[in-house]
Amino acid sequence: MSNSNHLSLPYVQASQAQKHVTVNEALQKLDALVQLSALSRGLNSPPESPVAGARYIVADSATGNWAGWENSLAHFEDGTWVEYIPANGWQCWVDDEAFLVTYADGEWQGAGGKTILGQTPAGSQLAVHSVEIEHVVLAGTTNITSLIIPNKAMVLGLTGTVLSALVGPTDWALGVGADNFRYGNSLGVAASSTVIGMSGSPLTYWADTPIVVRANGGNFISGTVRLSVSYLLLTM
């Protein structure tokens, strides 16, 4: 075997000359991948003036020196870009989002989405879940999003951030089908506007329930919001 199983680090061979080359290659790879962080996961082509050691998670539709590297880690070292292909379970801190992501099933996902608060010997659990999506608004007054409150979940609250300005309405609301305004109303449409909507008292949903965004004072035309929901869930 010439390389390690997990990080594919090169092994020094018994009769090898210039062993320091192999050792330095392994150290460079460890420096890139241990305590992993990336400056951003929003670029699909290399920045113009990268600093030595810069790391990025490559976005979709990659071009230039990153072509074909979607979801890989791009590391700039010794004046060139190196691709590292992640494996399931890798975690990476994204600097410009202050957010931890985990690689699973071909994509980087929000990490820490489930925290077990208690568990019995037989496996019954009480856990808090935080689930997040980015929703590109569709034209119209009401959008049913892909963010779902699961059956029997006790919702603590929702958060939202406008990533790109919501064009069309004067403001907007955040809720569910039965109450479009439950988690916020008269919310700002400018980029970076935020909302924290708390359940006024413990609120359990008895069916899978999608989160709804509603336009006020005009229909949605365009824009993107990041939404998350946090809830308690009992499982057996």
One Martini backbone bead per residue (centre of mass of N, CA, C, O) as a GRO file, in nm:
protein
  236
    1MET     BB    1   0.095   0.037   0.025
    2SER     BB    2   0.111   0.400  -0.064
    3ASN     BB    3  -0.164   0.479   0.088
    4SER     BB    4  -0.391   0.598   0.274
    5ASN     BB    5  -0.728   0.548   0.323
    6HIS     BB    6  -0.859   0.842   0.388
    7LEU     BB    7  -0.630   1.079   0.288
    8SER     BB    8  -0.405   0.976   0.096
    9LEU     BB    9  -0.132   0.938   0.223
   10PRO     BB   10   0.194   0.919   0.178
   11TYR     BB   11   0.429   0.672   0.181
   12VAL     BB   12   0.725   0.564   0.294
   13GLN     BB   13   0.970   0.397   0.141
   14ALA     BB   14   1.234   0.202   0.209
   15SER     BB   15   1.398   0.273  -0.087
   16GLN     BB   16   1.364   0.574  -0.084
   17ALA     BB   17   1.423   0.868  -0.222
   18GLN     BB   18   1.361   1.162  -0.101
   19LYS     BB   19   1.169   1.153   0.163
   20HIS     BB   20   1.092   1.453   0.211
   21VAL     BB   21   0.883   1.480  -0.015
   22THR     BB   22   0.667   1.294   0.104
   23VAL     BB   23   0.640   1.430   0.378
   24ASN     BB   24   0.559   1.712   0.272
   25GLU     BB   25   0.305   1.622   0.125
   26ALA     BB   26   0.158   1.521   0.378
   27LEU     BB   27   0.169   1.787   0.540
   28GLN     BB   28   0.014   1.959   0.336
   29LYS     BB   29  -0.248   1.794   0.351
   30LEU     BB   30  -0.297   1.825   0.651
   31ASP     BB   31  -0.308   2.138   0.650
   32ALA     BB   32  -0.570   2.140   0.465
   33LEU     BB   33  -0.768   1.919   0.646
   34VAL     BB   34  -0.712   2.006   0.923
   35GLN     BB   35  -0.922   2.197   1.063
   36LEU     BB   36  -1.157   2.271   0.869
   37SER     BB   37  -1.167   2.550   0.638
   38ALA     BB   38  -1.355   2.815   0.464
   39LEU     BB   39  -1.412   3.114   0.316
   40SER     BB   40  -1.612   2.971   0.098
   41ARG     BB   41  -1.928   2.852  -0.100
   42GLY     BB   42  -1.987   3.086  -0.351
   43LEU     BB   43  -1.773   2.991  -0.557
   44ASN     BB   44  -1.695   2.899  -0.924
   45SER     BB   45  -1.422   3.067  -0.914
   46PRO     BB   46  -1.130   3.195  -0.891
   47PRO     BB   47  -0.969   3.417  -0.740
   48GLU     BB   48  -0.745   3.661  -0.826
   49SER     BB   49  -0.592   3.691  -0.512
   50PRO     BB   50  -0.471   3.451  -0.357
   51VAL     BB   51  -0.378   3.308  -0.071
   52ALA     BB   52  -0.189   3.123   0.102
   53GLY     BB   53  -0.407   2.853   0.193
   54ALA     BB   54  -0.656   2.881   0.051
   55ARG     BB   55  -1.011   2.793   0.101
   56TYR     BB   56  -1.271   2.622  -0.096
   57ILE     BB   57  -1.601   2.570  -0.172
   58VAL     BB   58  -1.731   2.458  -0.457
   59ALA     BB   59  -1.952   2.561  -0.669
   60ASP     BB   60  -2.161   2.558  -0.900
   61SER     BB   61  -2.056   2.582  -1.217
   62ALA     BB   62  -1.763   2.544  -1.267
   63THR     BB   63  -1.462   2.729  -1.349
   64GLY     BB   64  -1.174   2.701  -1.479
   65ASN     BB   65  -0.964   2.562  -1.245
   66TRP     BB   66  -1.260   2.444  -1.124
   67ALA     BB   67  -1.349   2.255  -1.324
   68GLY     BB   68  -1.535   1.988  -1.183
   69TRP     BB   69  -1.532   2.082  -0.848
   70GLU     BB   70  -1.791   2.036  -0.723
   71ASN     BB   71  -1.778   2.028  -0.366
   72SER     BB   72  -1.497   2.076  -0.345
   73LEU     BB   73  -1.168   2.137  -0.236
   74ALA     BB   74  -0.991   2.441  -0.267
   75HIS     BB   75  -0.626   2.469  -0.274
   76PHE     BB   76  -0.379   2.719  -0.214
   77GLU     BB   77  -0.048   2.621  -0.332
   78ASP     BB   78   0.235   2.712  -0.477
   79GLY     BB   79   0.055   2.869  -0.710
   80THR     BB   80  -0.181   2.645  -0.681
   81TRP     BB   81  -0.449   2.429  -0.747
   82VAL     BB   82  -0.615   2.197  -0.523
   83GLU     BB   83  -0.795   1.897  -0.510
   84TYR     BB   84  -1.045   1.790  -0.266
   85ILE     BB   85  -1.226   1.505  -0.199
   86PRO     BB   86  -1.486   1.440  -0.021
   87ALA     BB   87  -1.622   1.273   0.258
   88ASN     BB   88  -1.820   1.129   0.453
   89GLY     BB   89  -1.823   1.354   0.746
   90TRP     BB   90  -1.714   1.603   0.672
   91GLN     BB   91  -1.598   1.911   0.819
   92CYS     BB   92  -1.683   2.274   0.777
   93TRP     BB   93  -1.582   2.599   0.812
   94VAL     BB   94  -1.758   2.897   0.719
   95ASP     BB   95  -1.660   3.212   0.734
   96ASP     BB   96  -1.887   3.399   0.580
   97GLU     BB   97  -2.120   3.237   0.772
   98ALA     BB   98  -2.064   3.108   1.042
   99PHE     BB   99  -2.059   2.783   0.942
  100LEU     BB  100  -2.141   2.441   0.977
  101VAL     BB  101  -2.047   2.168   0.766
  102THR     BB  102  -2.159   1.860   0.603
  103TYR     BB  103  -2.067   1.575   0.429
  104ALA     BB  104  -2.341   1.431   0.223
  105ASP     BB  105  -2.444   1.286  -0.054
  106GLY     BB  106  -2.279   1.518  -0.240
  107GLU     BB  107  -2.312   1.737   0.004
  108TRP     BB  108  -2.342   2.032   0.182
  109GLN     BB  109  -2.447   2.049   0.522
  110GLY     BB  110  -2.598   2.123   0.793
  111ALA     BB  111  -2.485   2.123   1.103
  112GLY     BB  112  -2.629   2.032   1.399
  113GLY     BB  113  -2.949   1.942   1.353
  114LYS     BB  114  -2.899   1.735   1.604
  115THR     BB  115  -2.992   1.712   1.961
  116ILE     BB  116  -2.953   1.511   2.229
  117LEU     BB  117  -3.110   1.531   2.551
  118GLY     BB  118  -3.237   1.229   2.564
  119GLN     BB  119  -3.192   0.870   2.668
  120THR     BB  120  -3.287   0.556   2.672
  121PRO     BB  121  -3.199   0.228   2.678
  122ALA     BB  122  -3.426   0.169   2.440
  123GLY     BB  123  -3.418   0.466   2.256
  124SER     BB  124  -3.557   0.694   2.360
  125GLN     BB  125  -3.613   1.041   2.246
  126LEU     BB  126  -3.486   1.375   2.299
  127ALA     BB  127  -3.488   1.634   2.046
  128VAL     BB  128  -3.317   1.891   1.877
  129HIS     BB  129  -3.407   2.072   1.583
  130SER     BB  130  -3.232   2.212   1.286
  131VAL     BB  131  -3.369   2.360   0.990
  132GLU     BB  132  -3.247   2.449   0.654
  133ILE     BB  133  -3.314   2.697   0.396
  134GLU     BB  134  -3.338   2.808   0.053
  135HIS     BB  135  -3.564   3.057  -0.084
  136VAL     BB  136  -3.703   3.106  -0.396
  137VAL     BB  137  -3.914   3.312  -0.506
  138LEU     BB  138  -4.238   3.318  -0.627
  139ALA     BB  139  -4.475   3.423  -0.807
  140GLY     BB  140  -4.677   3.598  -0.579
  141THR     BB  141  -4.821   3.585  -0.259
  142THR     BB  142  -4.777   3.267  -0.205
  143ASN     BB  143  -4.534   3.047  -0.041
  144ILE     BB  144  -4.450   2.711  -0.045
  145THR     BB  145  -4.220   2.552   0.121
  146SER     BB  146  -3.962   2.299   0.201
  147LEU     BB  147  -4.022   2.363   0.496
  148ILE     BB  148  -4.077   2.113   0.749
  149ILE     BB  149  -4.301   2.027   0.988
  150PRO     BB  150  -4.326   1.765   1.178
  151ASN     BB  151  -4.488   1.533   1.312
  152LYS     BB  152  -4.498   1.606   1.658
  153ALA     BB  153  -4.382   1.886   1.670
  154MET     BB  154  -4.218   2.126   1.885
  155VAL     BB  155  -4.215   2.459   1.841
  156LEU     BB  156  -3.994   2.729   1.903
  157GLY     BB  157  -3.894   2.845   1.608
  158LEU     BB  158  -3.803   3.106   1.375
  159THR     BB  159  -3.582   3.196   1.101
  160GLY     BB  160  -3.469   3.490   0.900
  161THR     BB  161  -3.304   3.576   0.577
  162VAL     BB  162  -3.226   3.817   0.348
  163LEU     BB  163  -3.026   3.764   0.068
  164SER     BB  164  -3.228   3.886  -0.146
  165ALA     BB  165  -3.422   4.106  -0.247
  166LEU     BB  166  -3.766   4.167  -0.221
  167VAL     BB  167  -3.959   4.184  -0.500
  168GLY     BB  168  -4.281   4.386  -0.472
  169PRO     BB  169  -4.318   4.409  -0.180
  170THR     BB  170  -4.327   4.592   0.122
  171ASP     BB  171  -4.377   4.317   0.272
  172TRP     BB  172  -4.371   4.030   0.506
  173ALA     BB  173  -4.457   3.686   0.590
  174LEU     BB  174  -4.452   3.426   0.859
  175GLY     BB  175  -4.571   3.077   0.834
  176VAL     BB  176  -4.870   2.903   0.791
  177GLY     BB  177  -5.156   2.797   0.656
  178ALA     BB  178  -5.338   2.874   0.916
  179ASP     BB  179  -5.094   3.109   0.967
  180ASN     BB  180  -4.915   3.348   0.794
  181PHE     BB  181  -4.831   3.525   1.086
  182ARG     BB  182  -4.703   3.359   1.329
  183TYR     BB  183  -4.367   3.450   1.278
  184GLY     BB  184  -4.443   3.715   1.106
  185ASN     BB  185  -4.468   4.075   1.031
  186SER     BB  186  -4.362   4.332   0.857
  187LEU     BB  187  -4.114   4.256   0.688
  188GLY     BB  188  -3.820   4.298   0.553
  189VAL     BB  189  -3.686   4.328   0.203
  190ALA     BB  190  -3.405   4.369   0.251
  191ALA     BB  191  -3.103   4.295   0.258
  192SER     BB  192  -3.044   4.143   0.582
  193SER     BB  193  -3.301   4.087   0.680
  194THR     BB  194  -3.473   3.989   0.985
  195VAL     BB  195  -3.607   3.698   1.176
  196ILE     BB  196  -3.770   3.622   1.499
  197GLY     BB  197  -3.990   3.345   1.563
  198MET     BB  198  -4.193   3.273   1.832
  199SER     BB  199  -4.344   3.068   2.034
  200GLY     BB  200  -4.561   3.160   2.277
  201SER     BB  201  -4.614   2.850   2.309
  202PRO     BB  202  -4.641   2.540   2.314
  203LEU     BB  203  -4.622   2.393   1.973
  204THR     BB  204  -4.806   2.142   1.816
  205TYR     BB  205  -4.783   1.928   1.535
  206TRP     BB  206  -5.021   1.686   1.360
  207ALA     BB  207  -4.863   1.754   1.089
  208ASP     BB  208  -4.724   1.806   0.813
  209THR     BB  209  -4.574   2.146   0.787
  210PRO     BB  210  -4.544   2.412   0.595
  211ILE     BB  211  -4.377   2.686   0.518
  212VAL     BB  212  -4.486   3.033   0.486
  213VAL     BB  213  -4.481   3.294   0.243
  214ARG     BB  214  -4.594   3.646   0.245
  215ALA     BB  215  -4.722   3.902   0.063
  216ASN     BB  216  -4.720   4.261   0.107
  217GLY     BB  217  -4.825   4.506  -0.113
  218GLY     BB  218  -4.761   4.269  -0.312
  219ASN     BB  219  -4.600   4.074  -0.523
  220PHE     BB  220  -4.388   3.849  -0.593
  221ILE     BB  221  -4.082   3.837  -0.800
  222SER     BB  222  -3.813   3.839  -0.614
  223GLY     BB  223  -3.586   3.638  -0.425
  224THR     BB  224  -3.409   3.550  -0.106
  225VAL     BB  225  -3.442   3.307   0.163
  226ARG     BB  226  -3.349   3.219   0.489
  227LEU     BB  227  -3.464   2.925   0.664
  228SER     BB  228  -3.559   2.827   1.007
  229VAL     BB  229  -3.622   2.542   1.228
  230SER     BB  230  -3.714   2.476   1.574
  231TYR     BB  231  -3.743   2.150   1.742
  232LEU     BB  232  -3.918   1.909   1.917
  233LEU     BB  233  -3.855   1.539   1.946
  234LEU     BB  234  -4.010   1.232   1.975
  235THR     BB  235  -3.864   0.900   2.000
  236MET     BB  236  -3.854   0.514   1.947
   0.00000   0.00000   0.00000
